[in-house]
Amino acid sequence: MKRLIERSRSVGEVLRWVTQNPGKVSASHYPIALHKLGQLLQQQPGPPMGAGDSRGPAGQVLEQPEFHVLCQAIVSGCAKFDNFSIVNCLYAAAALGLPGESPLVRVLEDESRSRLGRFNQKDVSMVFSSEANNKALEAIFSSQLFYENRQERFIRSMAEWLPRKAENLTPYTMALIAKYVARHRLREPRLLDTIANFLLKRGEQLDSKVIQKLVFPFSRMNYRPSNHGELFPKLEAILEQKAGSSPLATVNILMSMFQLSHFPQTVLHQVFSPGFITNVMSSPYALIVRRYLSLLDAAVELEFREYSGPRLDPRYRVLMFEHALTADEANRKYSYKGLVAEALRQLVGEECYRQDEVLPPGYCTDFLLWINRSGTVLPLSRVPAASRAPPATSPVAVSLRSSVLALTSDLQVVLSVNDKWHYCQNSDILVGSRAMRDRHLRLLGYCLVQLPYTELEKVSGIEEA
């Protein structure tokens, strides 16, 4: 049966062999049939095959009664399939372009999810076999199953496979992999260095939006790739040419480089130039770019003091963030901030701390306290407002530093509750945005006290807290 399916010359022939000989079809034959259908459809003329696309040859096949019989046979029998057949069927369904909401994909994903603990290295790594093509990988990385399966063996398999196959991948597929790595905060050097090598080789052919997606994992994981000595200058040269074509992508790439303490001077001359600012102000994303530029300008003041080029006009300065980050808001119920807040309330009283206070240039602090030289925590109502948070319209870094230095006998203390999502996966390394925030707060004169979740999870009761 395997040879008959593989030698089939048409979609109809594959479907006839499988549906008319149910007694001779085993679990291992179904993924072979799905794979063969995918190969045959790619050879047919017409619009590209896509998930849920009802047009062209692909759509016609997915609507055939024989194909529904094939799908129903898999749905009915998959509980008895071995692990390899389950994973192979899911891989083949993704390559075929079946929509995620289809009964076949839902049943396969549910069955796979229930077996994750029993999957071995071969079951998971086979999706990165030599058969894998760009289209299949794009579908796989869009599958909920693989976003949920973040086990060590899956990451190891990907790290072993990717360096060998990277040259054959499209930029879009590599961007999907970069998104996966960044989303799950995977600080795996082999993966990150492969993305960096891909970017070094193909960067000149990529547009700024794709480069932005490929660069983001480095700053997200606070990781300088091994080729950064070559890569960063090349990125600077590319940005010099393309800065004006996609302003939002440009400032995003700059932000990633700043988080890694790399400051491309020539590009800064461009993004702070009147022409770039005028172009940005007339665009629909003017506010978000102003926020990025405001933070970049403050970072230049704090960390790139030798810079002597143009700076952001004060009238365009705004706070980067006006409230807590979206991720922190979404994960509030999993945060230890509530425990720390109650402990502070009982220890020093509500008047002696502020929670979620936003400080220029727009950093949200978990808890802010003011302590005098004798160690007394002062009510913040007694501290001059200008000392706590200068207006955003003033030169941000200079104003705040002078305010802090004017009261050198006191400390403005920031308690930083570092929850699990503030770190790289299975690591004690803070993500890049959090690490830069901490650097800048210290440079502004604040005393930072870190409260990592690994310590807070050991606390038993409010008294200990």
N, C-alpha and C positions, 0 to 999 in steps of 0.2 A: 504493500500500500504506500509506503514511504517513497519508493521509486516511481510509482505511478503518479503520485501527486507532484513530485519534483520534475517529472518529465512532461507534465501537462503544458499545452501550448495556448490555452485560453482560460479565461475565468470560468466559463461554463463547464469546461472539462474538469477543473478542480472541484467545483461544487457538485458535479455529478458523481465523481468518485467517492466523495465523503458522504453525501446524503443518501445515495442509493445502496451503499454497502455498510450500514451501521454495525453489523456484527463483526466486520473486519477492521473497524476503526478503533484504535486505542487512544489513551490520553495523550501520548507523545505525537500522534498524528495531527491533532488539532492546531497546535502552534505552527507546524510545518505548512498546513493548509493556509493559515492566515498569512504567514510569511510569503508564500507563493502568490497569493492574491495581491499582496502589496507590490511584489516585483512586477507582476503582469500589468497592474494598473499604471505603474510608473512608465511602462513601455508604450502605453496607449496615448494617442494624441488627444489634446483637449486641455481644459483649464487645469491648473495644478490641483492635486488632491489635497483636500483640507478637511479638518474635523467638522462634521455636520454640513458639509457642502452638498447640496442636492443637485448640483449641476454637473454636466459632463459624465464621463465613463464611471468615475468613482461613485458619484451619487446614484447612478443607475444600478450599479452592483449592490450597494448597500440596501437598496429597496427591493431587490429580487427575493421571491419567496424562498428559494433554495438557500440564500445567505442567512435568512432568518431561522431556517431549520438548523443550519450549522451553529449559529449563535445559541439557539435554545439547547442544543445538545451539550455545548460547553457549560452553559448555565446549570443545566440539570446534573451534570456529572462532575463538576469541578471540585466538589467536596471530597471526592475520592481520588483526585489527581495527586501525583507526587509533587513535591515542592518545585522541582525543576520545571515541570510542565506548567505549573501555575505561573511562575515568573516569566517563562518563555511566552505563554499566551498573552500575558499583560504587555510584554515588550512588543509582541507582534501586533496586538490591537492598537498600541500607541503608534507604531510605524505605519499601520494601515490608515490612521487618521480618524479612528472612531471617536465620537464625542465623549467627554467625561461623564455625561449624564446618561449614557446608554446603559441598558440593563446589563449587557455583557461586561462592560468596564466596571460598573458598580459592584457586581458580584465578584469579579476577579480581585478588585482592590479590597473588598471586605474579607475575602478568604485569605489574601496575602497578609492583611493586617493581623488577622487572628493567628497567623503562623510565624510572625516576625521572630519570635524567640527561638524558633526551630530552624530558621534558615541558616544554612552554612555558607562558607566563603564562596563556594562555587555557585550557589543559587543567586547570590547578590551580584557577584562580579561578572556573571555572564552577560549582564546588560551592557557591559563595556567590552564585549568581545570584538573580534575583528569584523563581525557583521554590522556593527553599529554605524549608521550614517547620520548625517546632520539632521535630517528630518525626524528620524527616530529619536535622537537625543533631545531635539526640541520638544517633542511630544512627551518624552519621559520626564524631562525637567519641569513640565507643566502639570505632571500628575501629582495629585494630593498624596498618594502613597509614598512617593520618594521624598516629598517635602517633610513628611512625618517621620520617615525612617532615617534618623540621624545617628545611627549606631556607629561605633568605631570601625567595624569591619567594612561598612559601606564607604566611609571616607578613605580608608586605606586602599580599597579597591580602586576608587576614583583617582587617588594620588599616584598609584602605580600605573594606571592606564593612560591618564591624560598626557604626560610628557611624550609618550610614544606616538600618540595620535593627533596631537595639537595641530600639526601642519595641514592636516586634511579637513579641519573644521572651518566652518564659516565664521566670520566675526559675530554674527547674530547668535550662533550656538555658543561661542566662547563667552559672549555677554550673558547668556542664560546661566552658564556655569559660574561666572563671576557673581551674578545676582544670588545664586544659591549659596555660595561661599560667604558672601557678605550678610545675607539674611540670617544665617545660622551662626555667624561670628566664628567661623572655622579658621583658626590660625594654623593652617597646615602649610609649612614652607614649600613643599613640593608643588602644591596646587598654585600657591601665590606666585612662585617663581616661574611656573609654566605660563601663567597669564602675562607676567611681565615680559617674558621672552617673546611671546606672541605679539605683544604690543610693540616691542622694540623692532621686530621684523616687519610688521605691517602698518605701523602707526601712520605713516605718510599717506596711505591709501584710505584711511578711515576718517569718517566725519567726527566732529567734536562730540556729538551725542553718544556715539559708540565708545570713544576714548574715555568719556566721563564714566560710563558703566564699567569699563575695564580697570580704571584707576581706583575707583571707589573702594574695592576690597582692601587695598593697601592701607589707606587711612583708617578705614573701619577697624581693621585689626592692629593698627598701630605698628605696621610692619614695613620696613624698608627692604624691597626685594634685593636679591644678591647682585643684580645688574644695575642698581640704581645710579652708579657712576656714569653709565652710558645712557640709561633710560631717561633720567630727569632732564639732562641737557637736550635730548631729542624732543621730549615733550615741550620744552620751552620753545624750541625752534618751530614746532608745529603750531603751537598756540600763537606765536608771533604772526603767522600767516593767516590763521583762521579765527582770531579773537573776535573780530567784528561780525562774523557770519552766524555765530550762535552765542550771544552774550551769556545766557544762563548756563550753558554747558561750560563756557570758559571760566566763569567764577566758581562753578562747582569743582572743576579740575584744580583751580588755584587753591580752593579751600582744602582739598585733599593733600596737596603739596605742603600747605602751611601746617596742617596737622602733623606732618612728618618733619617739621622744622626745615623745610626747603623753601627758599624765597626767590623766585625768578624775577630779577630786577627789570629786565627789558619788558616783560609782559605787564608788570605793574605800571610801567610808564604808559602803556596803552590803555589799561582798564581804568586808570584814574585820569585819563585825558578828557578834555571837554567834549571831543567828538564822540567818544565811547559813551560818556554820561548822557549826552543829548540823544543818542540813539536808544539808550536804555529807557530814558524817561518817556519816550513816545511808544514804548512797547507794552503789551498787555501784562507782562510779568515784571513791571517796573518796581513794585514794592519788594518782591522777594530778592531781586538783584540788589536793590538799595540795602537790604538787610545784610546780604553777604558782603557787599562792599564796605559797609560800616564795620563789620567784624574784621574783615581783612585790614582795614585802615588801622583799627585798634591794635591788631596783631603786629603790624609794621612798627607802630610806636613802641610796643613792648619788646619785640624780639628781633627787629631788623633795624636797629638804630642807625646803622651806617647808610641806610637808604636816603638818597637826596633828591629823588624825583618828585613828580606831582603827587598830591594827596587828595583825598576825597573832600570836596567842598563841604564845610560845616553845615550848610543849609540842607544837604542831602542825607545827613547822618540820622539814623533811627536805631532803636534797639533791635538787636538780632532776634531775640525772643522776648515776647511780652508776657509769657506765662510758662508753666511747666511744659516740658517736651511731650509730644503726643504719646510716645512710647511709655513715658513715666505715668501719664494719666491712665493709659490703657492697662498698665500693670499695677495700678495703685493698690488693689486688693492683695497683691502678692508682695508688696513692699514692707520693709521694716520701719518706714517713716512713722507710721501710726504708733508703734511701740516707743520709738525715740521721742515723739511729741508728747506722749503721756508721761514719760519719765521726766522730761524737761519741765512739764507743767507742774509736777509734784515737787521737783527739785528746786527750781528757781522762780516759778510763777509765770503766768501767761504774759506779763508785761516785760519780761526779760529776754524774750526771744521772738524772732519772726520766722515763720515757715513759708517756704516758696517765695522768698524775696528776690526780685529781679534786680541785678546790679549792672550798671553800664560796663561793657558795651552790649549787655543783653544776656548775661548768664543767670540762670535760675539757681539760687542756692537753696539747699534743703533746709538748713537752719542757720540763722545769723544771730550772734550774741556780741555784746560789748563788755569788755572786762578791763577794769582799771589796774593801775600798777600794784595795788595791794591784793589783787586777786578777786575783787568783788564784781559780781555780774550786775551791771547797771540796767535799770529799766530803759528801754530804747526810747521812751518818750522824753527822757532827760538828755539824750544825745542830739546835738544839732542835726536837723534833717540834711543839711548840705554835706555833713561829714559822712552820712550813711549812703546817700545816693544823689550825686550831682545831676542836674538836668541833662537830658540826652542831647540838647542842642549845644552844650558847651564842648570844647575839645575833650573827648571822652577820657582818654588815658591820662593826659596831663592833669586834668581837673581832679580825677579820682586819686592819682598818686599824691598830689599836693595836699588834698584833704586829709589823706591818711598820715602823711608825714607831719602835718601841722599838729597832730595829736599823738606824738611818738610815745608818750607815756601810757597810752591805752592800746588795746588790741580790738580789732573788729574780727571777730572769730567766726569762721565758717565750719559748721559740722556737716560733713559730706557722707550721706548714707549711700553706700555703693551696693546696690542690689545685684542680683545674679546677671541681669541683662546689661549691666554696665561693664562687664568683663567679657573677654574672648571666651569661647566655649572651652570648658575644662581648663581654665587658666587663671592666674592672678594678675594678668595684664589688662589694664583698662582699655576700652575701645578708644580710638583716636580722638573723637570729639570730647569725650570726658577727660582724657589726659591733657588736651590743649586747654580746656576750661580750667583745670587745676593749675597748670603752669601760669596762666594769665592771672588768676586770682592771687597767686603767691607774688607775682611780679607787681601787682597792684598794691601789695602791702598787707594782704589778709593772712591770718594764721589759719592754716587748713588742718582740720582734725578728721582723719579718715575713719569711717565706721564700716568695715567690710561685712557683707552678709555672712561670710564664713564664721565671723566672731559673734554676730548678732543672733545667728541661729542656735548658738549654744546657750543663750540667755534663757533662764527659767524664771518667769514672773517679773512683775514690774519692779519689785525691790531690787533684784539683780540688775535690771536695766538701769 
